[in-house]
C-alpha cells in the first residue's frame, strides 16, 4: 500500500497550492520528541545563544529536530494582530496568489490574541485555518469561530495518558499531566463541533510499536471527524511500513488521490471495511527547480519534506522572514528581499508549470 499513490487506476484530483503557513507563537505546553517546531529553534532554550550555537534540546524539554543542522539564523517571536501583520499577509496574498492562512506554532491556542489574528487574516482576504493540540482550545475557540476560523487540524498522539506521556521528554512523562492534555483536546474538539468549525485529526505514526495506539485513536475519532495519518519525518521507512499495516488491518481500499500542485503534500483517501473514510498524507519528491539544485539534502533519503510551501515568521529582531524549507532555514529571506527577488518568481512559475502538467491527469 506504500505504492498506492502511484496507482493510475485511482481517480486523482488536483488543485494549485495557495497556502501560507504562519508561525504565530513559539510557546507550547508539550515536549513531543518528534517536533520540528516549524524549523525554528525553541526560543526559551536559545535566547542567550548566537545562531551558530542554537541547540535542538535544552532545559525546557522541548525539541526542534532540525535545529543544529538546518542553519537557522534567527529566533521566532510572537506575532500580534496589528496593521503591520495585516499588511504583510495581504502583500504576500497578492504577490503569490494565496487563499489560505494556516496558523501554527508552538501551540496557537496559547496565543493571547488568537481571535484577533484570525479576524486580521480574514480582513486580508484569507480563509483561516489552524493546527493545534487543543491545549487551551475550549476557552478560545468560541471567539475564534466568531472571528471566522474555518478549520482546525488537531494533532492527536494517543487516547490514553500513558500513550501521550510516552512521547514527551523524560522529565514530563507524567500520566496525570498527560491526562489533563487529553481532556483539553477532547473539550476543544467538542467546542469546534458545537460552533461549526470544521475539525480534523492529524495522527503521526512513528513505527510498528505504535500500531495499537493508532487503532484506538481511529476507533475514538474517525466516526465523527476526518482522520489523516502522517508518517514521521524523523522515522523514515519504519513509519511508512506501520501505516501500511494499519491500512491492511482495517481492510482499507484506496479511493482517490488529492494532489496540490506546486508543493510536496498529497493525500490518498481510503475506505475502511466499516464504511468510514480516512486519509494518508504522502510526501511527493517535489523540489524547486533552481533553489534545490546542489542542496546537500537533495537526494532520495535526506530531503524529508521536499518543497512543502511558504512559511512566514517574525524574528526577535523584528524582521518578517519567509521560508521554504524546514531543513534549510538558511534559505529564509526577509520579506522585501523575497517579494522582489528570484525565489518568489521561481515558486510562482513552478506552481503554474506543475499544475499545467498535472491537471490533465485529474478526474473530471
N, C-alpha and C positions, 0 to 999 in steps of 0.2 A: 504493500500500500504506500510505501515511501514514494513509489513512482507514479501514483495516481495522477499527480499534477501533469505528467507528460502525456496522459492518455488523450487522444484526439476524438474518441467516441463520446466524450462527455461535453455538454454544451459549455461554452466559455462566454463570459460577459466582461466587457472591457470598458473602463472609464478612465478619464485623464486624472492625474494627480492634481489636487487642488487644496492640499492641507499644509498649514503652518503649525508646528508644534512649539509651544511657548513654555519655558520653564519658569513658573511664576514664583516658586519658593523652594528653598533647599531643605528646610526642616522636615523631619519625618520621625514618627514615634516608633518605627520598626527598624530592625537591623538585619534585614534579609541578606543572606550570604551570597546571593546571585545578582544583586542590584547593580545596574550600570549607572544609575543616578544621572541619566541624560548626558553622560560623558564628562561631567564636571567633577572636580574633587569635592569631598564633603567639606563644606565651608568651616564647620565647627572644629575640624581637626587640622585645618591648614591656614588659619588666619595669620599665624606668625611665621609662615614659611614662604620662601620665594618659589617662583614657578618651577625651577629646576629641582626643587626638593619636595614637591607635593607628594603626599603619601596616600595610597589607596585604603589604608586602615589606620585608625587612630583611637583615641581614648573614648570616643562616642560609641564605639562598637559597630558603627555603620561602615559600609563598604561601597566603593565605586570601582568596579572590577578592572576598568581600563586605565585608571589613573596610575601613573608610573611608566606607562608605555605610549600613551596617546598624545603626548606633547602639549597638554593643556597649559595655557599661558595666563589664565585668569580664574578668579573665584566668582561664583554666582551670588547675586544679591536678590532680595525680594523685589518683585515688580509691582508697582502700585497703579491704581486706576486713575491716572491723571491725563491731561490733554496730550502730553508727550507720548504716552502709551498709545492713545487712540490714533495719533498722527503716524507713529511708526508702523503699526499694523495696517493702517489704511494705505500707506505708501507701498508696503510690501504686497498687499492685496492687488492694488492696481498694476504694479510693475510685473508681478508674477502670475496674475490671473488666478488668484486664490479664492476659495469659498468657505473653507472650514478652519476655524481656530481651535486647536486642541490643547487644552491646558494640562500641564504636567508638573512634576516636582522632582524631588521631595514629594510631599503629600499635599495636594491642593486644598483639601478641606481644613487644613491648619492655617490657611491664609486669612488674615483678619478682615479683609475686604473683598472676599471672593465674589459675592453677588455683584458688586460694583464693577469688578473686572469683566464679568460676563456681560453686563449692560454696555460697557465700553466696546467690547468686541462686537456686539450686535449693532451698536451705533456705527462702527466702522464697516459694516456690511457683511459680517461673517455669520455662519451657523456656528454655534459654540458648543464644544464637547469637552470631555474631561476624562482622564484616567485617575482612579482613586482606590485606596484600600479601605475607604469608608470610615476613617478614624474619627472624624467629627461630623460626618455627613448628616446625621439625624438633626443636628442643631442648625445647620446652614443650608441644607438643600431646599427647604421650602422657599427661602428668599431667592435662591438660585433659580428655581423654577419660575418664580415671578419675573426674574430678570431675563429669562429667555433661554436657559440652559436646555439643550436639545437631548443630549445623551451622556451617560456615564458608563465607562468601561471599568468595572470593578475587578481589581486584581485579587484573586482568591487563591490561597495556597492549600488550605485544609478545612475540614469541618469539625475537627476536634482541637482542643488546646495543645495536646501533645504534638500533633502534626505541625501546627504553626510554630510552636516553640522549637521544634527540631531544626528549622532553617534560620533561626535567629542566632546572633552572636552568643557564645557560650555564657557570657555574663548575664544575658537576658533570657535564658531558656527557663522561664518561669511559667508554669502552666496556668496559674491564676491570672497573670498578666495577659497571657495569650488568650485565655478565655474571654477576658474583657474586650480584646481586639475583635474577636469573632462576633461577640454580641453586638459591638458597634457596627460591624459590617452588615449584619443581618438587619439591624434597625435602619441603616442607610438605604439598603435595597428596598425595604418596605416603604420608606418615605418616597423614594423615586416612583414606585408603583402608584402610591396614593396621589402624587402630584403630577402625574402624567409625563415624567421624564423617562425616556427610553433607557432601560438598564440592561447591560450585558455583562457576562463574566469572562475574564481572561484568566486562563489557568496554565501556568508554566509547568511543563512536565520535565523533570530532571533526568530520571533514568528508571529502569525497571523496578527498583526498590520502592518507587512511589506509585506504582500502578493501582494498588488497592485504594490509596488515598484519592486518586483521580476518579475512580468508580464511585466513591462515596460522594464526592463533590457533584458528579453528574447526577446522581440519584437525588441529591438535595435541590440543585439549582436548575437543571435543564428542563424540568416540566414547566417552569414559569418564565425562564429567561433564556436568551440566546447565549450559548456557551461556545467559546473559542479556545481550542488547545494550542499552546505555543511551545515550540521547542526552546530549550535553554541554550542561549548563545555560548555559555561557558561549558556546556557538557557535550556538545557535538553529536556524534553518531549514536551514542547510547540513549540520548534524548529522543532522537527520531525513531529508534527501534522500539522504545517504550510506547510511543504514540501508536505505532503500528500494532502492537499487541493489544492496546486498549480498543482500537477500532475492530480488530478481529474478535475480541471478546464480546463486543457489542453487536456483532453481525452487521457492521456498518457497510453501506453501499454508497460509493461516490455518485453524486447527482449533478454537480455543477462546479465550474471554476469561476472565480472572480479575480480579475487582474486589474491592477491600477497601473496604467501606462506611465512610464517615466520614473518609477520607483520600484524597489525590490519586493515590497509587500504584496502578497497574494493569498487567497483563501480557497480551499476546497470545501464544499458543503457535502455532508454525509447524512443519509437517512439511516436511523437505527432500526433494529428489529421491532421495537415497540412503536415506531412511527415518529419518534422525535427526531429533530434535526440538530446536528452540531457542526461546527466549522473547525478546520485545522488550518492554521496560518503556515504559509510556506515563504521562504526567502528565495526569490529568484536571483540568479547571478547577474545582477544589474550593476554596471559600472558607468560612471561618467566618462565620455569618450576621450577627453583631454586630461582632466584633473586626476583621474585614477591611473593613468599610464605611468608606469615606473614606480608606483607605490609599493612599498615593501610587503604590504598585506595583500596585494593584488594577485592572488593565486587561489587554487581550489580549496584550501583549508584555512587560511589565516583571515580572510575577509569574511567576517561572520554575519554582517548585516547588509553588505552592499550599499548602494545609494538608496537610503530609506526616505529621503525627503528633507525639506528645510526645517531647521530648528532656530529659534530665537532665544537669546539670553540677554540678561543685563549684568554686566561685570560690576564688581565692587567699586571700580573707579568711575562708574557712570556710563561707560560705553555700551551701546547696543551692539551685540555680536550675532552674526548669522553663521550657523554651522551646517555642514553637510555630511559629517561622519563622526560617530562616537569614538572610533578607533584612531582618528586623525583630527583631534581637536586643534592641532596646529594649523588646520585649514580654515578655521573660523576667521571671518573678516568683519571689521567694523561696518556698520550699516551703510554708510555713504560709499565706502570702497566697494561693497558688494553691489549696491544698486547701480553704480556707474562703471562696473568692471566686467571682465570677460566671463566670470563664473556665472553670473545671472543669465547672460546671453547663452552660455553653454547649456545650462539647465533647461531654459525655455525651449531651445531648439531640439534638445534631446527628447524632451517630453512630447513635443509635437511629432517628431520623427517616429518615436516608438508607437504612439497612438495610430499614426497612419499605417504602420506596419502590422499592428495587432488587430485593429478594428475590423478588417475584412475577415478575420478568423472567428469573430464573435457570433453568437447565436442571434438570430433575428427576432 
